[in-house]
Amino acid sequence: MSFDWKEFDIFTPTPEHGMLRESLRAFTQGEVEPQAHEYDRKEEFNLGLFRQLGELGLLGITVPEQYGGAGMDATAAVIAYEELSASDPGFALAYLAHSMLAVNNLAVNGSEEQKQKYLPKLSSGEWIGAMAMSEPAVGTDVLGMESTAVKKGNEWIINGRKMWITNGTIDENRTPCDFIWVYAKTGEKNGRAQISTFIVEKTDPGFQVGQKIHDKLGMRASNTAELVFQDCRIPADRLVGHEGDSALHMMRNLELERLTLAAMSTGIARRSLEVMTRYAQEREAFGKSLSHFGQIQKYIADSYAEYQACRVYLYDTARRMDLTKEGNRLDSDGVKLVATTMGKNVADRAIQVLGGYGYVGEYVVERLWRDAKLLEIGGGTIEAHQKNITRDLTKNPQVLLK
């Protein structure tokens, strides 16, 4: 398809955004869609396809050009995840773990030396990155993490286990990814755990992949693994910022993470809506197409209205987001809260419209439905968003009057 550069809207605000969407849609249709079913069924990460994103300049989509990135904004990131997730959310999740959780985190929070050392390799796809925060017994309660880092001389010694790490391994042989953005406790201050941020490379002594996690409900085209740090020794200059800075790092990056996860849900909803609308036109019952029946019309119409409402909220939040600082948590939580459940519900309705055909892989929507559920959990649960939104509105009710 082609875009009329004279008519831009909130979804495609500039010619650059239009070209990005056009190229991504072509890449998704030509390269992503043909492999999506196969890699989901094999529970494998398509490393070759992932590195093609590097050739397109997308693995560092928000990284400044001086470090090998594309230097684009939050709206560009939303376009990327919406388009890819309309075909293969599992593959898009692996891309998000790399480009948002690891690469953007480094671009915003790393030192000049760290950015020069790592960003060009991560932006090109030579290196693959991950972020390690969750643990076997700790998810949303970040301050309860048990992993520790102790400084000894010119080194940090990290001990602990991280769980549910997307891109933690890149293959069935438990080969680790190249770059891991790691959070660990470095003591206490004023009675609270002091969390600090470290960069771990795959060759660091004492680091290994534990188990690759199989038999997930969805997102099977992205690898998930346990990471083990047993007296893992890293140079002192791998500390990011200062001790105790992790809360700042997390807040700066969580807003973009949640925004792009909401974009993934929106892509899932769009594809599900496309599939059910087409099927309802083509399939007949009692001599009429399914689209003539009120029950089916309700599924389609409700899905369209909810999808459009969430999509406008998504792109408006992206438009107002400054990638260099926090400041829009209320709406990054809000859009993820509504969009993730919306995406799951629209995929569910698509299965209902398709009946038996919706229950099998050929028609895509069963995979989209399975993938959609993770988005209500990862990057902050919907319950965490509800808590955050309520707290923020209680502190600042005037935001409702803007």
QUIUR-V390369 format. One record per backbone hydrogen bond with DSSP energy under -0.5 kcal/mol. NH is the residue of the N-H (numbers start at 1). CO is the residue of the C=O. If there is no record, write none. Layout:
BEGIN
{{NH CO} {NH CO}}
END
This chain:
BEGIN
{{5 3} {7 4} {8 6} {9 12} {12 9} {18 14} {19 15} {20 16} {21 17} {22 18} {23 19} {24 20} {25 21} {26 22} {27 23} {28 24} {29 25} {30 26} {31 27} {32 27} {33 28} {35 32} {36 32} {36 33} {37 33} {39 35} {40 36} {41 37} {42 38} {43 39} {44 39} {47 45} {50 46} {51 47} {52 48} {53 49} {53 50} {54 50} {55 51} {56 52} {57 54} {58 53} {59 53} {59 123} {61 58} {63 60} {67 64} {68 65} {69 64} {70 60} {71 60} {71 63} {72 61} {77 73} {78 74} {79 75} {80 76} {81 77} {82 78} {83 79} {84 80} {85 81} {86 82} {87 84} {88 84} {92 88} {93 89} {94 90} {95 91} {96 92} {97 93} {98 94} {99 95} {100 96} {101 96} {102 97} {102 98} {103 98} {104 99} {105 100} {106 102} {107 103} {108 104} {109 105} {110 106} {115 111} {116 112} {117 113} {118 114} {119 115} {122 118} {123 119} {124 120} {125 121} {126 121} {127 121} {130 179} {132 181} {133 131} {135 138} {138 135} {142 140} {144 141} {145 142} {148 159} {149 185} {150 157} {152 155} {155 152} {156 234} {157 150} {158 156} {158 232} {159 148} {160 229} {162 227} {163 134} {165 225} {166 164} {167 223} {168 165} {170 175} {174 171} {177 168} {178 128} {179 128} {180 200} {181 130} {182 180} {182 198} {183 132} {184 196} {185 147} {186 194} {189 192} {192 189} {194 187} {195 193} {196 184} {197 240} {198 182} {199 238} {200 180} {200 198} {202 178} {204 201} {207 204} {208 228} {210 226} {213 224} {214 212} {222 219} {225 165} {226 211} {227 162} {228 208} {229 160} {230 206} {230 228} {231 229} {232 158} {233 205} {234 156} {234 232} {236 154} {238 235} {239 236} {240 197} {241 239} {245 242} {246 195} {247 244} {248 245} {249 245} {250 246} {251 247} {252 248} {253 249} {254 250} {255 251} {257 253} {258 254} {259 255} {260 256} {261 257} {262 258} {263 259} {264 260} {265 261} {266 262} {267 263} {268 264} {269 265} {270 266} {271 267} {272 268} {273 269} {274 270} {275 271} {276 272} {277 273} {278 274} {279 275} {280 276} {281 277} {282 278} {283 279} {285 288} {288 285} {290 283} {291 280} {292 289} {293 290} {297 293} {298 294} {299 295} {300 296} {301 297} {302 298} {303 299} {304 300} {305 301} {306 302} {307 303} {308 304} {309 305} {310 306} {311 307} {312 308} {313 309} {314 310} {315 311} {316 312} {317 313} {318 314} {319 315} {320 316} {321 318} {323 321} {325 322} {332 328} {333 329} {334 330} {335 331} {336 332} {337 333} {338 334} {339 335} {340 336} {341 337} {342 338} {343 339} {344 340} {345 341} {346 342} {347 343} {348 344} {349 345} {350 346} {351 347} {352 348} {353 349} {354 350} {355 351} {357 354} {358 355} {359 355} {359 356} {360 357} {363 357} {363 360} {364 361} {365 363} {367 364} {368 364} {369 365} {370 366} {371 367} {372 368} {373 369} {374 370} {374 371} {375 371} {375 372} {376 373} {377 374} {378 374} {380 377} {382 376} {385 381} {386 382} {387 383} {388 384} {389 385} {390 386} {391 387} {392 388} {393 389} {394 390} {395 391} {396 392} {399 396} {400 397} {401 398} {402 399}}
END
